[in-house]
């Protein structure tokens, strides 16, 4: 990763929104009982250099992608069991990378049971400028394999977008929403919507006067709007597509965009800059995310190596934690993303730093207290069998966390691992919202014998498809709240509230 030069002290501008910051008097505390288990090594016929979080499927297994694969190194899509057994879906092409190459963004499970993802290069777009431009959107059916549904640079000058590298999001309308970091009318990125059959519409073209180069996937929040970030541009750093500060934005489903926050509003970018990964909506309704750089500077952190922040949907930002607070960045640096787990705390990874400089896994409370769960490569560069440079985590419905490291392992091409901190199993709806009478897929573990499903207390009719999948009909009169499934082994609660729409 190319680290950017620390910006000089900025002349403070009058912000459009209020900003606050949590005082950095907290320090990383010793690790709790966290059980780290390496599940597999990449580079053994299952792809090389994984770059994105895993996604859990209807069968309870974990699906993902690797940037490279066998010659000609177009990349792999794979399935992995919770114990580390692999099977692969080869996404290769014999002529000019016509089906795409380098699936950098990972996969998202949609309500039709298929996964969807993108490649940042290749494809059959008629206006690709060279062999490595363009990119695709593809569907992965766990039974029948991979199908390309859209080729970028199908429009003149890649006006439809170029080089997608962030996850897709399924909206409440069933369509897929995403961004490209380049291409579009201004060559500074686009926001788009694409149907699962491959019909794409550009919703927004990013500009030089606002944020540009969108750097994370879109989040559809409970208010129906989409939220995302740009890695460059903004009121405080107007660089077009280069080193810049970045923004947080809100976008309606129709494509009307509003900038919520411009990073580097504080001296020396104490509020962070260069946001990374996708935003998430917490149980409190606020949005949470990370920046790769910036943060409150101290004697041990003179430049700023990333933050965790929360922001309201009206634009009030609070810095929860600034990394590299401890000597030699023992608490990590350059976070790659976070999730909110079933215990209400936030979990994530830093790609650098820790006891050795090869990354950490961490837990962060809502009050900003950080705990290191695992330091990668304890031998400091020698025999990093557990992996190096970890990516963001996902919580499986068994309560454990699963993730990948981009490098390291026995072959040096990455690892897959599981981390347990003793959290209970739970259930998760594939879609975040739905209207009464519509069907919802619910994922879980050990669902056999389930006797009851409720939506915020309202009993639903349901079908037990397998030990890991239930389909339920949202009952009339249901309201927004948790989904609860009763099984012979106990009651399983959903990891987040399900939004009931009219």
Secondary structure, 3 states (H helix, E strand, C coil): CCCCCCCCCCCCCCCCCCEEECCCCCCCECCCCCEEEEEEECCCCCCEEECCCCEECCCCCEEEEEEECCCCCCCEEEEECCCCCEEEEECCCCCCCCCCECCCCCEEECCCCCEEEEECEECCCCCCCCCCCECEEEEEECCCEEEEEEECCCCHHHCCCECCCCCCEECCCCCEEEEECECCCCCCCEEEEECCCCCEEEEEECCCCCEEEECCCCEECCCCCEEEEEEEECCCCCCCCCCCCCEEEEECCCCCEEEEEECCCCHHHCCCEEEEEEEEECCCCCEEEEEEEECCCCCCCCCCECEEEEECCCCCEEEEEECCCCHHHCCCEEEEEEEECCCCCEEEEEEECCCCCCCEEEEECCCCCEEEEEECCCCCCCCCCCCEEECCCEECCCCCEEEEEEEECCCCECEEEEEECCCCCCEEECCCEEECCCEEEEECCCCCCCCEEEECCEECCEEEEECCEEEEECCCCCCCECEEEEECCEEEEECCCEEEEC
